[in-house]
């Protein structure tokens, strides 16, 4: 980390904090500032951007992390579906904060509803640390995609809500420890 890397190929990224899709050309110098939740936050001359793990080869990064993630997912496979959903939500990160959305206290509600066909719908209500965050739709879409990747899920909806207003007291003890708050 904090070592300059030259992109080995063109890569699609999400600009932080606007949430706009951008293309970083081959040869762009970047510094990886965070590697959490299956994505990479990089500092570029134009600001911060988020690169998906599927493009880690452009960063020249070995995917040993992917193997560790697979092992974690295999542990959750036999867990109850609700535990699997929460496990997926714990893999979603705000690219500017090194704590997952669950431990940041951003997930207010997670309801699983079993359907007649045996499949399950999931409805999540979550917030952001700041209402104007342009990454909100990206973070919500990441949460939805992770939930939809689970066997047995028919539909997942992630709604951004603003009531109650988020504050630092909502961060879990684990989150506060990761942030050095305790």
N, C-alpha and C positions, 0 to 999 in steps of 0.2 A: 504494500500500500504506500501511497504518497510518492511513488516512483513514476516518472513520465513514461508513457507507452505511446508508440506511434501506431495508429490504426492500420492493420494489415489489409483491410478492404473497406469499401463503403458500407455504412451501417445506418439503419433507421434507429432513431432515438426519440425520446420525449423530452422536450425542454422543461426545465424546472425553474420557477414554479408555475409557469403559464399553462403547462400541459399540452402545448402545441407539438405536433409531429414535425421532426426535422430530419435531415439527412446529414450525417457527418462523413465527409469525403475521406477516401484512402489517404494516408499520410498525416491525418490530423493528430497533433499531440494531445493526449489526455492524461489525467491523473485520476486513478480510481480512488474514490474517497469512502465508498461503502459497498460492501458485497453481501447484502442481506435479502432474504426472500426470493432468491432466484433471479435477482437483477443486480446491475452494477450502476452506481451513481458515479459519474465522472465529471471532473472539472475540465472545461475547455477554455480557450481564450474568449469564447462568447458567453461563458457562464456554465451552470450545471446542466447535466443531461442524464437521462436514465436509459441504459441499454439492457435489453432482455438477455437472459442467460443463453438463449438459442443463438445469440450472436457473440458469445464469449470468445470464439475463435478469432474474431476481428481484433480482440484485445491481446491475443496470444496467451490466453489463460487456460491452464490445464483444468479439466472438469472433475478433479477429485472431489470437489464440493458436491457435484451432481451425484456421485456415488453415495456420499454420506446422506444426502437428501433422500435417495431411494431407500436406504436402510431405515430411515425414520418413517417414510411412507409405508414400508412393509410392516413395521411394528403397529401402525395404526389400522392396517387392513382388517384385522380381526376384531378391532374395537367396535363398540356400538356406533351407528351412523352419526349420532349427535357429536360424539367425541371426535369422529373423523372430520366433521364440519368445523368444529372449533380448532382442530389441528391445522386445517387448511387456512383458517383465518389467522392463525399465529404465524403463518408464512407470508403474510402481507405486511409490507412496510411502507411508511411515508419515506420517500427517498432522502429527506433531509434530517430524519431522526432515526437513530439506530435501535429502535424498539418497535416490536410488532404492534399492529392496531389493537389487538386484544389487551396487551399489557399497557398500552397508552390510555386505555379506557375509552377508546373511540367506538367500540361496539356496544350499543345500548340494548339490543334485543336480537335474539336468534330463535326463530320458531320453525320447527319441522312439522309438516303435516303429511301423514301417510295417505295416499290416494287409494281408490278401490282397485286399481291395477297393480298394487304392491309397490309402486314407485313413490318417491317422496318429493314434496315441494319444500323449498327453504326460503324464508323471508328474513332478511337481516336489516336492521335499522342501525345505522352508524352515523357518526358525525366526523368533523375534522377539527384540528386544533385552531383553525381560523376560517371563518366563513368565506373569505375571498380567495382561498387556496385554489389555484388553477389545476392542481393535481387531483382534486377531489374526484372527478369522473374517472380518471385513470386508476386511482386506488380502488374505487368501487367496482370498476370493471375487472380489475385483477382479483378482487375477492370473489366476484361472481364466477369468473372463469375457473378459479381454484375449486369452488364448491361444485360446479358443473362437471369437473373432472372425476368426481367420485362415482363409483358404481351405485346404482339405485336412486340417483337424483334425476327427477324429470325436469324440474325447473328451479331456478334460483333467482331471487330478486334482491338487490341490495339498494336500499333507499338511503339517501343522505338526508338527515334531519338536523334541526338546529335547536331543538328543545329536549332536554335542558342544554344550556350553553356549556360546552366543555370547559373544564378548568384543570389545573395540575393536580388537584386533590383526587381526580378520577384515575390517575396513573396507579397501577398495582404496585405492591411492594417490590416485586421482581423488576418491574419497569423502572422504578425509582432507583434500585440498586444499579441497573445497567446505565442509567443516566448520571450516577454519582450523587444522587440527591439524598441518600442515606448511607 
